[in-house]
Amino acid sequence: MTYIIDLKTVSPSELAQFWQREVQRWREQLFWDVSDRFDTLRRVLERRGLQGVALRIGTQIEGYAYYIISGRLGVLAGLDLAPGWAGTEAAKTLLQAALHALWQHGPTRIESPFLSFDGTWLPPAFEAQGFLTYWREFLRLQIDEQLDDWLEPPKPSLPMALEPWHNAHLPEAAEIMHAAYEGEVDTEMSALYRTVGGCRLILEQILHQRNSGVPIDRASAFVRHRGEGIGFIVITEIAPQQGHLAQVAVRPAYQRQGLGHLLLKYSLSQLAALEFNTLSLLVSRCNARALRLYQVMGFQAILAFPVFAWEPDI
Ligand SMILES: CC(C)(COP(=O)(O)OP(=O)(O)OC[C@H]1O[C@@H](n2cnc3c(N)ncnc32)[C@H](O)[C@@H]1OP(=O)(O)O)[C@@H](O)C(=O)NCCC(=O)NCCS
């Protein structure tokens, strides 16, 4: 028999195998240590604080999904299935039940940004519920293979001051980010990109809550032109010697003058000096400008995965 049950009735030991498998996949495929993330999930589940549903077949848990409600925004933060269940009717039932539970909270918008390794079945299942699909790419550059190429710090063409990253840059960086993303597909995928406050929250999650690894101030930078902040880059460490580009943005008036390239080269020269092996990043497939910049610099595609958004009128 197939049952959909409340996640609050599931014990952490019943999900331990899911988490071990996820941690292993992230480590092997993405060189990213997410064990902390699942430790946190275990603690929240332990105190019955995780909202979501699980798929029980017979006596076994074969999948689960959890969500977060923030005001009128619902976020489907994760959905995982035991091997062999992806794309099955039972998997679709689990997704529908999770969305149904989310809708009970009366959200005006739902986002589903989680990374999936075998999510090709997800787009039709989400679209059947009225969601739009967006594709994201995980790219990676091998630094250690061309260490010498990256060691040379770049020379700016504009008269600009490149400052090592400091937390005091955060408010200005949020303004730059908001201006840079205006009209980009990222504002459709995530409502946070639409306001300066939302951009600030994204940066705080990276810098203070460390949701994308540990920030490396030395490899991150903020750029000024005649005193005005015009661009920044934030790099994190996601596993020993593995770097991640958590955010980069350039004010629209200063784009297409080589600043994005310069910021990336600066970070790579710092990471090379720190003997890092790789730099990875996540980018939307529709973000043609950013994607081309990364391809030119030699980043390779590692994984593509879909994310979703729903609003009553989309
Ligand atoms: C992605 C982003 C940071 C790139 O910044 P940028 O300063 O415009 O980047 P660059 O100038 O180095 O390179 C971008 C383009 O300018 C071109 N360029 C570089 N120097 C140039 C120059 N002197 N004259 C004309 N064009 C130039 C590059 O060849 C590239 O051209 P292409 O788009 O036709 O391939 C910027 O577009 C941005 O802030 N976007 C919004 C935020 C975002 O998407 N961040 C990335 C998320 S993963």
The ligand as an SDF file (V2000), in Angstrom:
LIG
                    3D

 48 50  0  0  0  0  0  0  0  0999 V2000
   27.6320   38.4690  -15.6690 C   0  0  0  0  0  0  0  0  0  0  0  0
   28.2320   39.8450  -15.4400 C   0  0  0  0  0  0  0  0  0  0  0  0
   28.8330   39.8720  -14.0310 C   0  0  0  0  0  0  0  0  0  0  0  0
   29.3180   40.0590  -16.4700 C   0  0  0  0  0  0  0  0  0  0  0  0
   29.9210   41.3090  -16.2040 O   0  0  0  0  0  0  0  0  0  0  0  0
   30.6080   42.1920  -17.3540 P   0  0  0  0  0  0  0  0  0  0  0  0
   31.4350   43.2120  -16.6730 O   0  0  0  0  0  0  0  0  0  0  0  0
   29.5830   42.6570  -18.3040 O   0  0  0  0  0  0  0  0  0  0  0  0
   31.5320   41.0720  -18.0450 O   0  0  0  0  0  0  0  0  0  0  0  0
   32.6360   41.3090  -19.1730 P   0  0  0  0  0  0  0  0  0  0  0  0
   32.5850   42.7070  -19.6760 O   0  0  0  0  0  0  0  0  0  0  0  0
   33.9350   40.8340  -18.6200 O   0  0  0  0  0  0  0  0  0  0  0  0
   32.2000   40.3120  -20.2710 O   0  0  0  0  0  0  0  0  0  0  0  0
   30.8890   40.3570  -20.7910 C   0  0  0  0  0  0  0  0  0  0  0  0
   30.9280   40.6860  -22.2730 C   0  0  0  0  0  0  0  0  0  0  0  0
   31.6260   41.9050  -22.5120 O   0  0  0  0  0  0  0  0  0  0  0  0
   32.6020   41.6950  -23.5550 C   0  0  0  0  0  0  0  0  0  0  0  0
   33.6830   42.6480  -23.3380 N   0  0  0  0  0  0  0  0  0  0  0  0
   34.6780   42.5580  -22.4940 C   0  0  0  0  0  0  0  0  0  0  0  0
   35.4850   43.6280  -22.5920 N   0  0  0  0  0  0  0  0  0  0  0  0
   34.9390   44.4350  -23.5360 C   0  0  0  0  0  0  0  0  0  0  0  0
   35.2840   45.6920  -24.0870 C   0  0  0  0  0  0  0  0  0  0  0  0
   36.3980   46.3530  -23.7020 N   0  0  0  0  0  0  0  0  0  0  0  0
   34.4550   46.2260  -25.0140 N   0  0  0  0  0  0  0  0  0  0  0  0
   33.3440   45.5720  -25.3860 C   0  0  0  0  0  0  0  0  0  0  0  0
   32.9810   44.3870  -24.9060 N   0  0  0  0  0  0  0  0  0  0  0  0
   33.7700   43.8140  -23.9970 C   0  0  0  0  0  0  0  0  0  0  0  0
   32.9890   40.2660  -23.3350 C   0  0  0  0  0  0  0  0  0  0  0  0
   33.5950   39.6870  -24.4630 O   0  0  0  0  0  0  0  0  0  0  0  0
   31.6420   39.7060  -23.1440 C   0  0  0  0  0  0  0  0  0  0  0  0
   30.9970   39.7770  -24.3990 O   0  0  0  0  0  0  0  0  0  0  0  0
   29.9050   38.8180  -24.8560 P   0  0  0  0  0  0  0  0  0  0  0  0
   28.7860   38.9650  -23.8240 O   0  0  0  0  0  0  0  0  0  0  0  0
   29.4880   39.2630  -26.2030 O   0  0  0  0  0  0  0  0  0  0  0  0
   30.5820   37.4900  -24.8480 O   0  0  0  0  0  0  0  0  0  0  0  0
   27.1740   40.9700  -15.6160 C   0  0  0  0  0  0  0  0  0  0  0  0
   26.5520   40.8150  -16.8580 O   0  0  0  0  0  0  0  0  0  0  0  0
   26.1100   41.0140  -14.5280 C   0  0  0  0  0  0  0  0  0  0  0  0
   26.2820   41.6400  -13.4840 O   0  0  0  0  0  0  0  0  0  0  0  0
   24.9640   40.3210  -14.7870 N   0  0  0  0  0  0  0  0  0  0  0  0
   23.8750   40.2520  -13.8260 C   0  0  0  0  0  0  0  0  0  0  0  0
   24.2710   39.3840  -12.6530 C   0  0  0  0  0  0  0  0  0  0  0  0
   24.6270   37.9790  -13.0900 C   0  0  0  0  0  0  0  0  0  0  0  0
   24.0450   37.4500  -14.0140 O   0  0  0  0  0  0  0  0  0  0  0  0
   25.6130   37.3650  -12.3880 N   0  0  0  0  0  0  0  0  0  0  0  0
   26.0750   36.0430  -12.7080 C   0  0  0  0  0  0  0  0  0  0  0  0
   25.2500   35.0280  -12.0290 C   0  0  0  0  0  0  0  0  0  0  0  0
   25.9140   33.3960  -12.2440 S   0  0  0  0  0  0  0  0  0  0  0  0
  1  2  1  0
  2  3  1  0
  2  4  1  0
  2 36  1  0
  4  5  1  0
  5  6  1  0
  6  7  2  0
  6  8  1  0
  6  9  1  0
  9 10  1  0
 10 11  2  0
 10 12  1  0
 10 13  1  0
 13 14  1  0
 14 15  1  0
 15 16  1  0
 15 30  1  0
 16 17  1  0
 17 18  1  0
 17 28  1  0
 18 19  1  0
 18 27  1  0
 19 20  2  0
 20 21  1  0
 21 22  1  0
 21 27  2  0
 22 23  1  0
 22 24  2  0
 24 25  1  0
 25 26  2  0
 26 27  1  0
 28 29  1  0
 28 30  1  0
 30 31  1  0
 31 32  1  0
 32 33  2  0
 32 34  1  0
 32 35  1  0
 36 37  1  0
 36 38  1  0
 38 39  2  0
 38 40  1  0
 40 41  1  0
 41 42  1  0
 42 43  1  0
 43 44  2  0
 43 45  1  0
 45 46  1  0
 46 47  1  0
 47 48  1  0
M  END
$$$$
